[in-house]
Amino acid sequence: MVRTTNTRIGECGRITAMVPLASLAVLLSVGIAVDFSGHTHSEQDIRDIAHHCAREGAHVTTVSARSDQQAVDQAERCLNHHQVPGTVTITGSTLLVEVEGEYATRLLSLIGVNTLPTRGQGSVDIVTSR
């Protein structure tokens, strides 16, 4: 029987180094997908709250001929009820509610990204009944 020796060096552990790197890349990709999806959902919630509070504020002025300040106060009470920070302004006949928040990441926190900012705004045109 004749023995042949393999003169090729072979893979020399390249696969061993590749598996952890590929696993890390897949984990990072899944983390980005999960957290950006959650961030998008969180921003939609923030926008819903902003629109709701803007409607609440405008409702005060459409029910009766109340002042703009009462509309702002009602929208701010709505923000406090939802426990989100935001600002309420009236420009002309438009009530604008701007809300800010944070989304706490799930998987990206493993690489040091703990929160992502969220913002939303809602506006309504105030129409008073006469």
N, C-alpha and C positions, 0 to 999 in steps of 0.2 A: 504494500500500500504506500502510495506516495503522498506525502504531506505537502500542502501548499501553504505558504504563509501569505497573509494578506498584507500587502505593502501600503494600503490606504490607511490613513489615520482614522477614518470613520467620523462619527459625529462628535466625539470628544466632549460630551455633556452639553452640547448646544440646546438640545431639546429640554434638558433639565432647567436651563435658564429661561427658556422660552415659555414654559407652562406658567410660572408665577407672573411673568409680565403680561401674558394674554389674560390670565385670570383677573389681574388688577385692571386691565383695560375694560374687560367686560363688566366688572363691578362698578367702575367709574361711569360707564355708559348707562347702566341700569340706574345708578344714583342720580345722574343728570335727568334721565327720563322721569323717574318717580318724583323728584323734587320740583322740576319745572312744571310737571302736571299739577302737583299740589299747589304750587305758586299761582298758576293760572286759575285754579279753582278758588283760591283765597282772594285773588284780585276780583273775580266775579262777585264773590260775597261782599267785598268792600264796595264795589260799584252799586250793588243792590241796596246796601244800607244807605249810601249817599243819595240814591234816587228816592228811596222811601222817606228819608228825613227831609228832602227838598219838597216832596209832595205834602208831608205833614205841615211844614211851615207855610206853604202856599195855601193849604186848606183853611188856615186861620183867616186869611185875607179874603177868601172867596165866600166864606160863610157870612161874614159881616164886614163892614168897612173899618177894619182895624188898622193899626199902624204897621209900618214895615218892621219896627222894632219888635212887635209881638210875633211877627212871622219868623224873625231871626231867633227870638227866644224859644219858640216852639221847635224849630229845627235843632237848636242846641240841646233842648231837653231830649229830643229823640236820639241825638248822638250820645248823650250821657246814658240814656236807657240801654243802648247797644254797647256801651262801654268802649267806644272808639274815639280817638282824638280827631278833631277836624275843625274846619273853619266854615263859617256861614257869612255870605256877603250878598247884598242886594245892589244890583247895578241897573238903574232904570226900572224896568218891570220884570227883571230876571232875578230869581233867587238861585244862588249857586252854593252848593255844599261840596267841600273838598275834604276827603278823608284819607288818613294815612294809617298804615299798620305794618305788621311784620309777619312773615311766614317762617315758622321754625322748621328747618330742614331735617330730613330723616336720615338720609345716607350721605349727603354732602358734608355733614358735620364730621364725618370721619377724616376729611381732608382739611378741616378748619373753617368751612363755610357754615356757620350756625344759623344765620337768619338771612332772609331775602326781603327787601322792602316791598310793600304793596301800596298802591295809590289808586284812588278812584274819585270820580266826581259825578254829581248829578245836578241838573238844573231844570227849572220849570219857569214858564212865563206866568206871572201873577195877573190874574184877571179878576177885578172886583165886580161884584154884582151891584147894580144900582137900582 
